[in-house]
């Protein structure tokens, strides 16, 4: 579970960095990288929900 949280936080940081590059510097490629990070965050959050439910049943 801790490993999953580390991955989630890393993807959130990636999203923050890329979205700032897009909005502040106008780097268009950063937009694509930010969108990719959101997809990965979505997958990781679904996995977190699944693991969390399993842990609560123990």
N, CA, C and O atoms as a Tripos MOL2 file, in Angstrom:
@<TRIPOS>MOLECULE
protein
  232   231    58     0     0
PROTEIN
NO_CHARGES

@<TRIPOS>ATOM
      1 N           0.8200   -1.1910    0.0000 N.3       1 UNK1
      2 CA          0.0000    0.0000    0.0000 C.3       1 UNK1
      3 C           0.8690    1.2610    0.0000 C.2       1 UNK1
      4 O           0.5570    2.2410   -0.6770 O.2       1 UNK1
      5 N           1.9640    1.2220    0.7690 N.am      2 UNK2
      6 CA          2.8560    2.3810    0.8160 C.3       2 UNK2
      7 C           3.4840    2.6470   -0.5510 C.2       2 UNK2
      8 O           3.6450    3.7980   -0.9580 O.2       2 UNK2
      9 N           3.8350    1.5680   -1.2550 N.am      3 UNK3
     10 CA          4.4180    1.7050   -2.5890 C.3       3 UNK3
     11 C           3.4240    2.3700   -3.5440 C.2       3 UNK3
     12 O           3.7980    3.2060   -4.3670 O.2       3 UNK3
     13 N           2.1750    1.9900   -3.4190 N.am      4 UNK4
     14 CA          1.1190    2.5740   -4.2440 C.3       4 UNK4
     15 C           0.9700    4.0670   -3.9620 C.2       4 UNK4
     16 O           0.7930    4.8620   -4.8850 O.2       4 UNK4
     17 N           1.0410    4.4450   -2.6910 N.am      5 UNK5
     18 CA          0.9370    5.8570   -2.3260 C.3       5 UNK5
     19 C           2.1110    6.6660   -2.8720 C.2       5 UNK5
     20 O           1.9480    7.8160   -3.2810 O.2       5 UNK5
     21 N           3.2860    6.0580   -2.8740 N.am      6 UNK6
     22 CA          4.4640    6.7290   -3.4350 C.3       6 UNK6
     23 C           4.2580    6.9820   -4.9340 C.2       6 UNK6
     24 O           4.5720    8.0600   -5.4390 O.2       6 UNK6
     25 N           3.7300    5.9830   -5.6300 N.am      7 UNK7
     26 CA          3.4730    6.1260   -7.0630 C.3       7 UNK7
     27 C           2.4380    7.2140   -7.3320 C.2       7 UNK7
     28 O           2.5950    8.0130   -8.2550 O.2       7 UNK7
     29 N           1.3780    7.2440   -6.5200 N.am      8 UNK8
     30 CA          0.3290    8.2560   -6.6920 C.3       8 UNK8
     31 C           0.9180    9.6500   -6.4990 C.2       8 UNK8
     32 O           0.6760   10.5440   -7.3100 O.2       8 UNK8
     33 N           1.6830    9.8380   -5.4370 N.am      9 UNK9
     34 CA          2.2860   11.1470   -5.1770 C.3       9 UNK9
     35 C           3.2510   11.5640   -6.2740 C.2       9 UNK9
     36 O           3.3180   12.7430   -6.6240 O.2       9 UNK9
     37 N           3.9990   10.6110   -6.8220 N.am     10 UNK10
     38 CA          4.9350   10.9270   -7.9040 C.3      10 UNK10
     39 C           4.1780   11.3960   -9.1440 C.2      10 UNK10
     40 O           4.5900   12.3550   -9.7960 O.2      10 UNK10
     41 N           3.0820   10.7300   -9.4710 N.am     11 UNK11
     42 CA          2.2950   11.1330  -10.6400 C.3      11 UNK11
     43 C           1.6390   12.5020  -10.4270 C.2      11 UNK11
     44 O           1.5270   13.2930  -11.3630 O.2      11 UNK11
     45 N           1.2130   12.7710   -9.2070 N.am     12 UNK12
     46 CA          0.6200   14.0800   -8.9170 C.3      12 UNK12
     47 C           1.6680   15.1770   -9.0860 C.2      12 UNK12
     48 O           1.3700   16.2470   -9.6160 O.2      12 UNK12
     49 N           2.8810   14.9150   -8.6410 N.am     13 UNK13
     50 CA          3.9620   15.8880   -8.8140 C.3      13 UNK13
     51 C           4.2650   16.1060  -10.2980 C.2      13 UNK13
     52 O           4.5010   17.2330  -10.7330 O.2      13 UNK13
     53 N           4.2570   15.0190  -11.0650 N.am     14 UNK14
     54 CA          4.4750   15.1340  -12.5090 C.3      14 UNK14
     55 C           3.3900   16.0030  -13.1300 C.2      14 UNK14
     56 O           3.6750   16.8780  -13.9470 O.2      14 UNK14
     57 N           2.1490   15.7540  -12.7370 N.am     15 UNK15
     58 CA          1.0420   16.5530  -13.2570 C.3      15 UNK15
     59 C           1.2090   18.0260  -12.9030 C.2      15 UNK15
     60 O           1.0120   18.8940  -13.7530 O.2      15 UNK15
     61 N           1.5710   18.3120  -11.6580 N.am     16 UNK16
     62 CA          1.7650   19.7040  -11.2290 C.3      16 UNK16
     63 C           2.8390   20.3820  -12.0730 C.2      16 UNK16
     64 O           2.6460   21.4970  -12.5570 O.2      16 UNK16
     65 N           3.9550   19.7110  -12.2410 N.am     17 UNK17
     66 CA          5.0770   20.2720  -13.0000 C.3      17 UNK17
     67 C           4.6920   20.5460  -14.4490 C.2      17 UNK17
     68 O           4.9490   21.6290  -14.9760 O.2      17 UNK17
     69 N           4.0760   19.5610  -15.0840 N.am     18 UNK18
     70 CA          3.7250   19.7010  -16.4990 C.3      18 UNK18
     71 C           2.6120   20.7270  -16.7050 C.2      18 UNK18
     72 O           2.6420   21.4850  -17.6750 O.2      18 UNK18
     73 N           1.6380   20.7570  -15.8100 N.am     19 UNK19
     74 CA          0.5550   21.7320  -15.9790 C.3      19 UNK19
     75 C           1.0660   23.1570  -15.7650 C.2      19 UNK19
     76 O           0.5860   24.0890  -16.4110 O.2      19 UNK19
     77 N           2.0270   23.3320  -14.8710 N.am     20 UNK20
     78 CA          2.6410   24.6530  -14.6950 C.3      20 UNK20
     79 C           3.4180   25.0600  -15.9400 C.2      20 UNK20
     80 O           3.3650   26.2190  -16.3540 O.2      20 UNK20
     81 N           4.1360   24.1210  -16.5380 N.am     21 UNK21
     82 CA          4.8720   24.4210  -17.7690 C.3      21 UNK21
     83 C           3.9130   24.8410  -18.8720 C.2      21 UNK21
     84 O           4.2120   25.7470  -19.6510 O.2      21 UNK21
     85 N           2.7750   24.1920  -18.9370 N.am     22 UNK22
     86 CA          1.7820   24.5160  -19.9590 C.3      22 UNK22
     87 C           1.1880   25.8990  -19.7300 C.2      22 UNK22
     88 O           1.1270   26.7110  -20.6520 O.2      22 UNK22
     89 N           0.7540   26.1660  -18.5150 N.am     23 UNK23
     90 CA          0.0560   27.4270  -18.2550 C.3      23 UNK23
     91 C           0.9830   28.6230  -18.1460 C.2      23 UNK23
     92 O           0.6470   29.7070  -18.6250 O.2      23 UNK23
     93 N           2.1420   28.4510  -17.5250 N.am     24 UNK24
     94 CA          3.0330   29.5860  -17.3020 C.3      24 UNK24
     95 C           4.0020   29.8360  -18.4520 C.2      24 UNK24
     96 O           4.2990   30.9850  -18.7780 O.2      24 UNK24
     97 N           4.4900   28.7700  -19.0640 N.am     25 UNK25
     98 CA          5.5010   28.9200  -20.1050 C.3      25 UNK25
     99 C           4.9450   28.6950  -21.4980 C.2      25 UNK25
    100 O           5.5970   29.0130  -22.4920 O.2      25 UNK25
    101 N           3.7390   28.1460  -21.5710 N.am     26 UNK26
    102 CA          3.1230   27.9090  -22.8720 C.3      26 UNK26
    103 C           3.7100   26.7430  -23.6420 C.2      26 UNK26
    104 O           3.6250   26.7120  -24.8700 O.2      26 UNK26
    105 N           4.3040   25.7860  -22.9520 N.am     27 UNK27
    106 CA          4.8940   24.6180  -23.5920 C.3      27 UNK27
    107 C           3.7710   23.6410  -23.9410 C.2      27 UNK27
    108 O           3.1960   23.0030  -23.0600 O.2      27 UNK27
    109 N           3.4660   23.5330  -25.2340 N.am     28 UNK28
    110 CA          2.3360   22.7120  -25.6560 C.3      28 UNK28
    111 C           2.5480   21.2250  -25.3690 C.2      28 UNK28
    112 O           1.5930   20.5220  -25.0390 O.2      28 UNK28
    113 N           3.7580   20.7480  -25.4850 N.am     29 UNK29
    114 CA          4.0390   19.3370  -25.2270 C.3      29 UNK29
    115 C           3.7820   18.9810  -23.7640 C.2      29 UNK29
    116 O           3.4720   17.8340  -23.4440 O.2      29 UNK29
    117 N           3.9110   19.9580  -22.8900 N.am     30 UNK30
    118 CA          3.6470   19.7160  -21.4690 C.3      30 UNK30
    119 C           2.1800   19.3770  -21.2370 C.2      30 UNK30
    120 O           1.8530   18.6470  -20.3010 O.2      30 UNK30
    121 N           1.3040   19.8960  -22.0720 N.am     31 UNK31
    122 CA         -0.1180   19.5840  -21.9660 C.3      31 UNK31
    123 C          -0.3750   18.1040  -22.1880 C.2      31 UNK31
    124 O          -1.1580   17.4840  -21.4690 O.2      31 UNK31
    125 N           0.2870   17.5460  -23.1830 N.am     32 UNK32
    126 CA          0.1390   16.1100  -23.4600 C.3      32 UNK32
    127 C           0.6860   15.2820  -22.3050 C.2      32 UNK32
    128 O           0.0850   14.2780  -21.9220 O.2      32 UNK32
    129 N           1.8080   15.6900  -21.7530 N.am     33 UNK33
    130 CA          2.3910   14.9640  -20.6230 C.3      33 UNK33
    131 C           1.5020   15.0800  -19.3840 C.2      33 UNK33
    132 O           1.3910   14.1240  -18.6160 O.2      33 UNK33
    133 N           0.8760   16.2260  -19.1820 N.am     34 UNK34
    134 CA         -0.0340   16.4190  -18.0460 C.3      34 UNK34
    135 C          -1.2630   15.5350  -18.2060 C.2      34 UNK34
    136 O          -1.7240   14.9300  -17.2380 O.2      34 UNK34
    137 N          -1.7910   15.4590  -19.4180 N.am     35 UNK35
    138 CA         -2.9540   14.5960  -19.6550 C.3      35 UNK35
    139 C          -2.6070   13.1340  -19.4310 C.2      35 UNK35
    140 O          -3.4060   12.3770  -18.8810 O.2      35 UNK35
    141 N          -1.4150   12.7400  -19.8580 N.am     36 UNK36
    142 CA         -0.9650   11.3650  -19.6500 C.3      36 UNK36
    143 C          -0.8630   11.0680  -18.1500 C.2      36 UNK36
    144 O          -1.2280    9.9820  -17.6990 O.2      36 UNK36
    145 N          -0.3700   12.0320  -17.3920 N.am     37 UNK37
    146 CA         -0.2560   11.8550  -15.9440 C.3      37 UNK37
    147 C          -1.6310   11.6930  -15.3050 C.2      37 UNK37
    148 O          -1.7830   10.9180  -14.3610 O.2      37 UNK37
    149 N          -2.6390   12.4170  -15.8100 N.am     38 UNK38
    150 CA         -3.9830   12.2870  -15.2380 C.3      38 UNK38
    151 C          -4.5400   10.8850  -15.4740 C.2      38 UNK38
    152 O          -5.2300   10.3390  -14.6130 O.2      38 UNK38
    153 N          -4.2500   10.3070  -16.6220 N.am     39 UNK39
    154 CA         -4.7060    8.9380  -16.8920 C.3      39 UNK39
    155 C          -4.0420    7.9470  -15.9390 C.2      39 UNK39
    156 O          -4.6860    7.0240  -15.4400 O.2      39 UNK39
    157 N          -2.7680    8.1450  -15.6960 N.am     40 UNK40
    158 CA         -2.0420    7.2580  -14.7870 C.3      40 UNK40
    159 C          -2.5450    7.4400  -13.3520 C.2      40 UNK40
    160 O          -2.6840    6.4640  -12.6130 O.2      40 UNK40
    161 N          -2.8160    8.6750  -12.9620 N.am     41 UNK41
    162 CA         -3.3660    8.9430  -11.6270 C.3      41 UNK41
    163 C          -4.7070    8.2400  -11.4690 C.2      41 UNK41
    164 O          -4.9840    7.6440  -10.4280 O.2      41 UNK41
    165 N          -5.5340    8.3100  -12.4990 N.am     42 UNK42
    166 CA         -6.8430    7.6590  -12.4490 C.3      42 UNK42
    167 C          -6.6940    6.1550  -12.2060 C.2      42 UNK42
    168 O          -7.3980    5.5860  -11.3720 O.2      42 UNK42
    169 N          -5.7790    5.5150  -12.9340 N.am     43 UNK43
    170 CA         -5.5550    4.0810  -12.7630 C.3      43 UNK43
    171 C          -5.0650    3.7680  -11.3490 C.2      43 UNK43
    172 O          -5.5230    2.8140  -10.7200 O.2      43 UNK43
    173 N          -4.1330    4.5790  -10.8630 N.am     44 UNK44
    174 CA         -3.5780    4.3360   -9.5370 C.3      44 UNK44
    175 C          -4.6150    4.5470   -8.4400 C.2      44 UNK44
    176 O          -4.6230    3.8180   -7.4480 O.2      44 UNK44
    177 N          -5.4880    5.5320   -8.6080 N.am     45 UNK45
    178 CA         -6.5260    5.7750   -7.6090 C.3      45 UNK45
    179 C          -7.5440    4.6490   -7.5720 C.2      45 UNK45
    180 O          -8.0420    4.2880   -6.5060 O.2      45 UNK45
    181 N          -7.8540    4.0930   -8.7420 N.am     46 UNK46
    182 CA         -8.7510    2.9360   -8.7750 C.3      46 UNK46
    183 C          -8.1090    1.7580   -8.0560 C.2      46 UNK46
    184 O          -8.7800    1.0320   -7.3220 O.2      46 UNK46
    185 N          -6.8170    1.5690   -8.2660 N.am     47 UNK47
    186 CA         -6.0860    0.4950   -7.5870 C.3      47 UNK47
    187 C          -6.0640    0.7500   -6.0820 C.2      47 UNK47
    188 O          -6.2260   -0.1800   -5.2920 O.2      47 UNK47
    189 N          -5.8650    2.0060   -5.6840 N.am     48 UNK48
    190 CA         -5.8680    2.3480   -4.2590 C.3      48 UNK48
    191 C          -7.2090    2.0130   -3.6230 C.2      48 UNK48
    192 O          -7.2700    1.4570   -2.5270 O.2      48 UNK48
    193 N          -8.2790    2.3580   -4.3250 N.am     49 UNK49
    194 CA         -9.6200    2.0800   -3.8030 C.3      49 UNK49
    195 C          -9.8020    0.5740   -3.5910 C.2      49 UNK49
    196 O         -10.3260    0.1360   -2.5670 O.2      49 UNK49
    197 N          -9.3670   -0.1930   -4.5610 N.am     50 UNK50
    198 CA         -9.4750   -1.6540   -4.4830 C.3      50 UNK50
    199 C          -8.6780   -2.2050   -3.3040 C.2      50 UNK50
    200 O          -9.1850   -3.0240   -2.5380 O.2      50 UNK50
    201 N          -7.4550   -1.7660   -3.1620 N.am     51 UNK51
    202 CA         -6.5870   -2.2410   -2.0780 C.3      51 UNK51
    203 C          -7.1360   -1.7830   -0.7310 C.2      51 UNK51
    204 O          -7.1180   -2.5410    0.2380 O.2      51 UNK51
    205 N          -7.6150   -0.5690   -0.6690 N.am     52 UNK52
    206 CA         -8.1600   -0.0210    0.5630 C.3      52 UNK52
    207 C          -9.3700   -0.8170    1.0400 C.2      52 UNK52
    208 O          -9.5030   -1.0900    2.2330 O.2      52 UNK52
    209 N         -10.2350   -1.1830    0.1320 N.am     53 UNK53
    210 CA        -11.4110   -1.9830    0.4860 C.3      53 UNK53
    211 C         -10.9830   -3.3530    1.0020 C.2      53 UNK53
    212 O         -11.5340   -3.8560    1.9800 O.2      53 UNK53
    213 N          -9.9930   -3.9540    0.3330 N.am     54 UNK54
    214 CA         -9.4910   -5.2630    0.7740 C.3      54 UNK54
    215 C          -8.8900   -5.1800    2.1780 C.2      54 UNK54
    216 O          -9.1010   -6.0690    3.0020 O.2      54 UNK54
    217 N          -8.1390   -4.1050    2.4440 N.am     55 UNK55
    218 CA         -7.5130   -3.9240    3.7520 C.3      55 UNK55
    219 C          -8.5650   -3.7230    4.8390 C.2      55 UNK55
    220 O          -8.3850   -4.1930    5.9620 O.2      55 UNK55
    221 N          -9.6510   -3.0390    4.5270 N.am     56 UNK56
    222 CA        -10.6740   -2.7750    5.5390 C.3      56 UNK56
    223 C         -11.4680   -4.0220    5.9060 C.2      56 UNK56
    224 O         -12.0850   -4.0810    6.9700 O.2      56 UNK56
    225 N         -11.4500   -5.0130    5.0290 N.am     57 UNK57
    226 CA        -12.1730   -6.2560    5.2840 C.3      57 UNK57
    227 C         -11.4100   -7.2110    6.1850 C.2      57 UNK57
    228 O         -11.9690   -8.1930    6.6710 O.2      57 UNK57
    229 N         -10.1290   -6.9230    6.4080 N.am     58 UNK58
    230 CA         -9.2990   -7.8110    7.2240 C.3      58 UNK58
    231 C          -9.5720   -7.6200    8.6980 C.2      58 UNK58
    232 O          -8.9600   -8.2880    9.5310 O.2      58 UNK58
@<TRIPOS>BOND
     1     1     2 1
     2     2     3 1
     3     3     4 2
     4     3     5 am
     5     5     6 1
     6     6     7 1
     7     7     8 2
     8     7     9 am
     9     9    10 1
    10    10    11 1
    11    11    12 2
    12    11    13 am
    13    13    14 1
    14    14    15 1
    15    15    16 2
    16    15    17 am
    17    17    18 1
    18    18    19 1
    19    19    20 2
    20    19    21 am
    21    21    22 1
    22    22    23 1
    23    23    24 2
    24    23    25 am
    25    25    26 1
    26    26    27 1
    27    27    28 2
    28    27    29 am
    29    29    30 1
    30    30    31 1
    31    31    32 2
    32    31    33 am
    33    33    34 1
    34    34    35 1
    35    35    36 2
    36    35    37 am
    37    37    38 1
    38    38    39 1
    39    39    40 2
    40    39    41 am
    41    41    42 1
    42    42    43 1
    43    43    44 2
    44    43    45 am
    45    45    46 1
    46    46    47 1
    47    47    48 2
    48    47    49 am
    49    49    50 1
    50    50    51 1
    51    51    52 2
    52    51    53 am
    53    53    54 1
    54    54    55 1
    55    55    56 2
    56    55    57 am
    57    57    58 1
    58    58    59 1
    59    59    60 2
    60    59    61 am
    61    61    62 1
    62    62    63 1
    63    63    64 2
    64    63    65 am
    65    65    66 1
    66    66    67 1
    67    67    68 2
    68    67    69 am
    69    69    70 1
    70    70    71 1
    71    71    72 2
    72    71    73 am
    73    73    74 1
    74    74    75 1
    75    75    76 2
    76    75    77 am
    77    77    78 1
    78    78    79 1
    79    79    80 2
    80    79    81 am
    81    81    82 1
    82    82    83 1
    83    83    84 2
    84    83    85 am
    85    85    86 1
    86    86    87 1
    87    87    88 2
    88    87    89 am
    89    89    90 1
    90    90    91 1
    91    91    92 2
    92    91    93 am
    93    93    94 1
    94    94    95 1
    95    95    96 2
    96    95    97 am
    97    97    98 1
    98    98    99 1
    99    99   100 2
   100    99   101 am
   101   101   102 1
   102   102   103 1
   103   103   104 2
   104   103   105 am
   105   105   106 1
   106   106   107 1
   107   107   108 2
   108   107   109 am
   109   109   110 1
   110   110   111 1
   111   111   112 2
   112   111   113 am
   113   113   114 1
   114   114   115 1
   115   115   116 2
   116   115   117 am
   117   117   118 1
   118   118   119 1
   119   119   120 2
   120   119   121 am
   121   121   122 1
   122   122   123 1
   123   123   124 2
   124   123   125 am
   125   125   126 1
   126   126   127 1
   127   127   128 2
   128   127   129 am
   129   129   130 1
   130   130   131 1
   131   131   132 2
   132   131   133 am
   133   133   134 1
   134   134   135 1
   135   135   136 2
   136   135   137 am
   137   137   138 1
   138   138   139 1
   139   139   140 2
   140   139   141 am
   141   141   142 1
   142   142   143 1
   143   143   144 2
   144   143   145 am
   145   145   146 1
   146   146   147 1
   147   147   148 2
   148   147   149 am
   149   149   150 1
   150   150   151 1
   151   151   152 2
   152   151   153 am
   153   153   154 1
   154   154   155 1
   155   155   156 2
   156   155   157 am
   157   157   158 1
   158   158   159 1
   159   159   160 2
   160   159   161 am
   161   161   162 1
   162   162   163 1
   163   163   164 2
   164   163   165 am
   165   165   166 1
   166   166   167 1
   167   167   168 2
   168   167   169 am
   169   169   170 1
   170   170   171 1
   171   171   172 2
   172   171   173 am
   173   173   174 1
   174   174   175 1
   175   175   176 2
   176   175   177 am
   177   177   178 1
   178   178   179 1
   179   179   180 2
   180   179   181 am
   181   181   182 1
   182   182   183 1
   183   183   184 2
   184   183   185 am
   185   185   186 1
   186   186   187 1
   187   187   188 2
   188   187   189 am
   189   189   190 1
   190   190   191 1
   191   191   192 2
   192   191   193 am
   193   193   194 1
   194   194   195 1
   195   195   196 2
   196   195   197 am
   197   197   198 1
   198   198   199 1
   199   199   200 2
   200   199   201 am
   201   201   202 1
   202   202   203 1
   203   203   204 2
   204   203   205 am
   205   205   206 1
   206   206   207 1
   207   207   208 2
   208   207   209 am
   209   209   210 1
   210   210   211 1
   211   211   212 2
   212   211   213 am
   213   213   214 1
   214   214   215 1
   215   215   216 2
   216   215   217 am
   217   217   218 1
   218   218   219 1
   219   219   220 2
   220   219   221 am
   221   221   222 1
   222   222   223 1
   223   223   224 2
   224   223   225 am
   225   225   226 1
   226   226   227 1
   227   227   228 2
   228   227   229 am
   229   229   230 1
   230   230   231 1
   231   231   232 2
@<TRIPOS>SUBSTRUCTURE
     1 UNK1         2 RESIDUE 1 A UNK
     2 UNK2         6 RESIDUE 1 A UNK
     3 UNK3        10 RESIDUE 1 A UNK
     4 UNK4        14 RESIDUE 1 A UNK
     5 UNK5        18 RESIDUE 1 A UNK
     6 UNK6        22 RESIDUE 1 A UNK
     7 UNK7        26 RESIDUE 1 A UNK
     8 UNK8        30 RESIDUE 1 A UNK
     9 UNK9        34 RESIDUE 1 A UNK
    10 UNK10       38 RESIDUE 1 A UNK
    11 UNK11       42 RESIDUE 1 A UNK
    12 UNK12       46 RESIDUE 1 A UNK
    13 UNK13       50 RESIDUE 1 A UNK
    14 UNK14       54 RESIDUE 1 A UNK
    15 UNK15       58 RESIDUE 1 A UNK
    16 UNK16       62 RESIDUE 1 A UNK
    17 UNK17       66 RESIDUE 1 A UNK
    18 UNK18       70 RESIDUE 1 A UNK
    19 UNK19       74 RESIDUE 1 A UNK
    20 UNK20       78 RESIDUE 1 A UNK
    21 UNK21       82 RESIDUE 1 A UNK
    22 UNK22       86 RESIDUE 1 A UNK
    23 UNK23       90 RESIDUE 1 A UNK
    24 UNK24       94 RESIDUE 1 A UNK
    25 UNK25       98 RESIDUE 1 A UNK
    26 UNK26      102 RESIDUE 1 A UNK
    27 UNK27      106 RESIDUE 1 A UNK
    28 UNK28      110 RESIDUE 1 A UNK
    29 UNK29      114 RESIDUE 1 A UNK
    30 UNK30      118 RESIDUE 1 A UNK
    31 UNK31      122 RESIDUE 1 A UNK
    32 UNK32      126 RESIDUE 1 A UNK
    33 UNK33      130 RESIDUE 1 A UNK
    34 UNK34      134 RESIDUE 1 A UNK
    35 UNK35      138 RESIDUE 1 A UNK
    36 UNK36      142 RESIDUE 1 A UNK
    37 UNK37      146 RESIDUE 1 A UNK
    38 UNK38      150 RESIDUE 1 A UNK
    39 UNK39      154 RESIDUE 1 A UNK
    40 UNK40      158 RESIDUE 1 A UNK
    41 UNK41      162 RESIDUE 1 A UNK
    42 UNK42      166 RESIDUE 1 A UNK
    43 UNK43      170 RESIDUE 1 A UNK
    44 UNK44      174 RESIDUE 1 A UNK
    45 UNK45      178 RESIDUE 1 A UNK
    46 UNK46      182 RESIDUE 1 A UNK
    47 UNK47      186 RESIDUE 1 A UNK
    48 UNK48      190 RESIDUE 1 A UNK
    49 UNK49      194 RESIDUE 1 A UNK
    50 UNK50      198 RESIDUE 1 A UNK
    51 UNK51      202 RESIDUE 1 A UNK
    52 UNK52      206 RESIDUE 1 A UNK
    53 UNK53      210 RESIDUE 1 A UNK
    54 UNK54      214 RESIDUE 1 A UNK
    55 UNK55      218 RESIDUE 1 A UNK
    56 UNK56      222 RESIDUE 1 A UNK
    57 UNK57      226 RESIDUE 1 A UNK
    58 UNK58      230 RESIDUE 1 A UNK
